[in-house]
Amino acid sequence: MRRRFMPGRRDERGQVLIIVAGGLVIMILAIGLVIDTGIGFMTRRGSQNAADLGSLAGTKVIADHYTQNTSLDGPDVYAAIDASLAVNGCESEEGCSWTAEYVDNIETPLGTVTEGDPMPVGTQGVAVSIARAPQTFFMRVIGMDTIAVATSATSITAAIDRLPPGQVLPIAADPPNNNFQPGEVYELTAGKDAPGNFSWLSWDGSNDPNTLATSICTPNNPEMTFPVWITGDPGKSNSNSVRNCVDYWIDNGGTVLIPLWDDVAGNGNNTDYRIVGLAAFVLTARGQPAIDSIQGRFVGYYGLPSIGANYGGPPDPTGANAAYFLGLIR
């Protein structure tokens, strides 16, 4: 019997194979997008952490040079960065490379950090850049064998020399032996710093409990440049308004900024405190019923490295000044 073919019919098996093959490629690419991109994100996160810590390690050496009068040359900074990166997983044997630049107080590059060259004049920090290229698994089908990952971090050290308005509480603290320890609780206003004074500050020179309470509840300090002499607000405060405002910060548990003083002059209404910097605290308790003592847990010395459009950047922290800033700014 003769076979008869219907017009317009054809064998579709080849088309099915093409569709299946195309679907497999798309599925592999989709898997690769999830897995390989995830590897890229994980690599980037690890590299960013390493860059942050490496930048801080190099800048800590620079800060010690300024504040502790230690000898310093380029290899010291290089070695600190290299050691930090090695500990945090950035090693050349694993395909991780890094470079670093010295920077000044406004992040202007001053030169490359090397094993042999000295630190440039004006250095206040370092910018560390890390490059990695983790291998892919599935994306190779489209010719992508690696994923380029680049991260960077910049940190500086600086003296805290300027304060904008409305930032701090009117409570002056004196670092014990010029050195608060993070996590420790300290008496911020215990005892008399001068006859009749317990570390209260008055921004306008008045001795009014309501004005003091307002400055505690809603910080309203004037702009100032350190060091600066600020008038003390004498006496133990037994005002309900002052107690309520101090209790607000104790109950709230938020971090507050406290001025640091290194000298006091005068007595009574004529007492002045020499304010040299700032520290961050969490207030924990106060005296009863009159507030002649306030306790707080030390968080850290606080820096404000970029204040105002015309601010040229903070100076280096020369001298044994506990109130200096060391931290990431980018």
C-alpha positions in Angstrom: 0.0 0.0 0.0 1.4 3.3 -1.0 2.0 5.9 1.8 0.3 9.2 1.4 1.7 12.4 3.0 -0.6 15.2 4.0 0.4 18.6 2.5 2.1 20.9 5.1 3.1 18.2 7.5 6.8 17.7 8.5 9.0 16.0 11.0 9.2 18.3 14.1 11.7 16.2 16.1 14.6 18.4 15.2 12.8 21.5 16.4 12.1 19.9 19.8 15.8 19.1 20.2 16.7 22.7 19.5 14.1 24.0 22.0 15.3 21.6 24.7 18.9 22.6 24.1 18.1 26.3 24.2 16.1 25.7 27.4 19.0 23.9 29.0 21.4 26.8 28.2 18.9 29.3 29.7 18.5 27.2 32.8 22.3 27.0 33.2 22.6 30.7 32.8 19.9 31.3 35.4 21.6 29.0 37.8 24.9 30.8 37.1 23.3 34.1 37.7 22.3 33.0 41.2 25.3 31.0 42.3 28.1 32.9 40.6 26.6 36.3 41.4 26.2 35.2 45.0 29.9 34.2 45.1 30.7 37.7 43.8 28.6 39.4 46.5 30.2 37.2 49.3 33.6 38.0 47.9 32.8 41.7 47.9 31.5 41.7 51.4 34.7 40.0 52.7 36.9 42.3 50.7 35.1 45.4 52.1 35.6 44.2 55.6 39.3 43.5 54.9 39.7 47.0 53.3 38.0 48.7 56.3 40.2 46.9 58.8 43.4 47.4 56.7 42.7 51.1 56.4 42.1 51.4 60.2 45.3 49.4 60.9 47.5 51.7 58.8 45.9 54.9 60.2 46.3 53.6 63.8 50.1 53.6 63.2 49.9 57.2 62.0 47.8 58.2 65.0 50.3 56.6 67.4 53.0 58.6 65.7 51.2 61.9 66.3 49.9 61.2 69.8 52.6 59.1 71.3 55.6 60.6 69.5 56.6 57.3 68.1 59.1 57.0 65.2 57.4 56.4 61.9 58.4 55.6 58.3 56.5 54.2 55.3 57.3 50.5 56.1 55.6 50.7 59.4 52.3 51.7 57.8 52.8 49.2 55.0 53.5 46.4 57.4 50.4 47.2 59.5 48.1 47.2 56.5 49.7 44.0 55.0 49.4 42.1 58.3 45.8 43.2 58.8 44.8 42.1 55.3 46.5 38.8 55.6 44.7 38.0 58.8 41.4 39.0 57.1 41.8 36.8 54.1 43.4 39.0 51.5 46.6 37.1 50.4 48.2 37.1 47.0 48.3 33.3 47.0 44.5 33.4 47.0 44.3 35.9 44.1 43.8 39.0 46.3 45.8 42.1 45.6 45.8 45.5 47.3 47.2 49.0 47.0 47.1 51.9 49.5 47.4 55.7 49.2 48.4 58.2 52.0 45.7 60.9 52.3 45.6 64.2 54.1 42.7 65.6 56.3 40.4 66.1 53.3 41.2 62.8 51.5 43.7 64.3 49.0 46.1 61.5 47.8 49.7 62.2 48.9 51.4 59.1 47.5 51.5 55.3 47.4 52.1 53.3 50.6 55.1 51.2 49.9 57.6 49.0 51.9 60.4 51.5 51.4 59.2 55.1 50.9 58.7 57.5 53.8 55.3 58.9 54.9 54.6 62.2 53.1 54.3 65.4 55.1 50.6 66.1 56.0 49.5 62.5 56.1 46.5 61.8 58.3 45.2 58.6 57.0 45.2 55.9 54.3 42.9 54.7 51.5 43.1 51.0 50.9 41.9 49.4 47.7 41.4 45.6 47.2 41.0 43.7 43.9 39.8 40.1 43.6 38.6 37.9 40.7 36.8 34.8 42.0 36.3 32.1 39.4 32.8 31.3 38.1 31.2 27.9 37.7 28.3 28.2 35.4 28.9 31.5 33.7 31.8 30.0 31.8 29.3 28.9 29.1 29.2 32.5 28.0 32.9 33.1 28.3 32.9 34.7 31.8 35.6 32.8 33.7 35.9 35.3 36.6 34.0 38.1 38.3 35.9 41.3 39.0 35.5 42.5 42.6 36.9 45.9 43.7 36.5 47.5 47.1 38.1 50.5 49.0 38.1 52.2 52.4 39.5 55.4 53.7 40.2 56.4 57.3 41.9 59.3 58.9 43.0 60.5 62.3 42.5 64.0 63.5 42.3 66.3 66.5 38.8 67.3 67.3 38.9 71.1 67.0 35.5 72.3 66.0 31.9 71.7 67.1 28.7 72.9 65.3 25.7 74.2 67.3 23.2 72.0 69.0 25.3 68.8 69.4 26.3 68.2 73.1 24.9 68.1 76.6 26.1 70.8 79.0 28.0 68.3 81.2 31.8 68.5 81.4 33.8 65.4 82.0 37.5 65.0 82.9 39.1 61.8 81.5 40.9 59.9 84.3 44.6 60.0 83.5 43.5 61.4 80.1 42.1 58.0 79.1 38.5 56.6 79.2 38.1 52.9 78.5 35.3 51.7 76.2 32.5 49.9 78.0 33.5 51.2 81.5 31.1 53.3 83.6 32.5 56.6 85.0 31.3 59.3 87.3 31.0 62.3 85.0 30.2 65.0 87.6 31.3 63.5 90.9 32.9 65.9 93.4 33.7 69.6 93.1 35.9 70.6 90.2 36.0 74.1 91.6 34.4 75.6 94.7 30.6 75.3 94.3 30.8 73.6 90.9 29.9 70.1 89.8 30.7 70.1 86.0 27.5 71.7 84.8 28.1 74.1 81.9 26.2 77.3 80.9 26.2 78.2 77.2 25.0 81.8 77.9 26.7 82.4 81.3 23.4 82.3 83.3 22.8 80.3 86.4 19.2 79.4 85.7 17.9 75.8 86.2 15.2 76.1 83.5 17.9 77.2 81.0 20.1 74.3 82.0 17.2 71.9 81.7 16.4 73.2 78.2 20.1 72.6 77.2 19.9 69.1 78.4 16.6 68.1 76.9 17.3 69.8 73.5 21.0 70.4 73.0 21.5 74.1 72.1 25.3 74.7 72.5 26.9 77.4 70.4 29.4 76.7 67.6 32.9 76.5 69.1 36.5 75.8 68.2 38.6 73.8 70.6 40.2 74.5 73.0 37.6 76.9 74.4 36.7 78.2 77.9 33.1 77.7 78.8 31.4 79.2 81.9 30.3 76.7 84.6 26.8 76.5 86.0 27.5 76.3 89.8 25.8 74.2 92.4 24.0 70.9 92.7 20.8 71.0 90.6 17.7 70.1 92.6 15.3 71.3 89.9 12.5 69.0 88.7 13.1 70.1 85.1 16.8 69.2 85.2 16.1 65.9 86.9 13.4 65.0 84.3 15.7 65.9 81.4 18.6 63.9 82.8 16.2 61.0 83.4 15.0 61.2 79.8 18.5 60.3 78.5 19.0 57.6 81.2 15.7 56.0 80.4 16.1 56.4 76.6 19.5 54.7 76.6 20.7 56.8 73.6 24.3 57.9 73.0 25.1 61.5 74.0 28.1 63.7 73.4 29.8 65.1 76.4 32.5 67.9 76.4 35.9 67.0 77.8 37.9 69.5 79.9 41.5 69.5 80.9 41.6 72.6 83.1 39.3 74.6 85.3 39.8 78.2 86.7 37.9 80.4 89.1 35.1 79.6 91.5 31.4 80.0 92.0 29.8 82.0 89.2 33.2 82.8 87.8 34.3 79.2 87.1 35.4 78.4 83.6 36.1 75.0 82.1 38.7 74.6 79.3 36.9 72.3 76.7 39.3 70.4 74.5 37.1 67.7 72.8 34.2 65.4 72.9 33.3 61.9 74.1 30.3 59.7 73.5 28.5 58.2 76.5 25.3 56.4 77.4 24.0 57.9 80.7 23.3 55.2 83.2 22.4 56.8 86.6 22.3 60.0 88.6 22.5 61.2 92.2 19.4 61.5 94.4 17.6 63.8 95.0 20.0 66.6 94.0 22.0 65.8 90.9 25.6 66.1 92.2 26.7 63.1 90.2 26.0 61.5 86.9 27.3 58.2 85.7 27.7 57.1 82.1 29.2 54.2 80.1 32.0 55.3 77.8 31.4 54.6 74.1 34.3 56.3 72.4 36.1 59.6 71.6 34.2 61.4 69.0 35.3 63.3 65.9 33.6 65.6 63.6 36.0 65.7 60.6 33.9 67.7 58.1 32.0 70.7 59.5 31.0 73.7 57.3 31.6 74.5 53.7 34.8 76.5 54.3 36.2 74.0 56.8 39.7 73.0 55.7 39.8 69.8 57.6 40.9 68.9 61.2 44.5 69.1 62.2 46.6 66.1 63.1 46.3 64.9 66.7 49.7 66.1 67.8 50.4 65.5 71.5 48.9 63.2 74.2 45.4 64.4 73.6 42.8 61.7 74.3 40.1 63.5 72.4 41.1 62.6 68.8 39.2 60.9 66.0 40.3 57.7 64.3 37.8 56.1 62.0 36.5 55.3 58.6 35.2 58.2 56.6 34.6 56.4 53.3 
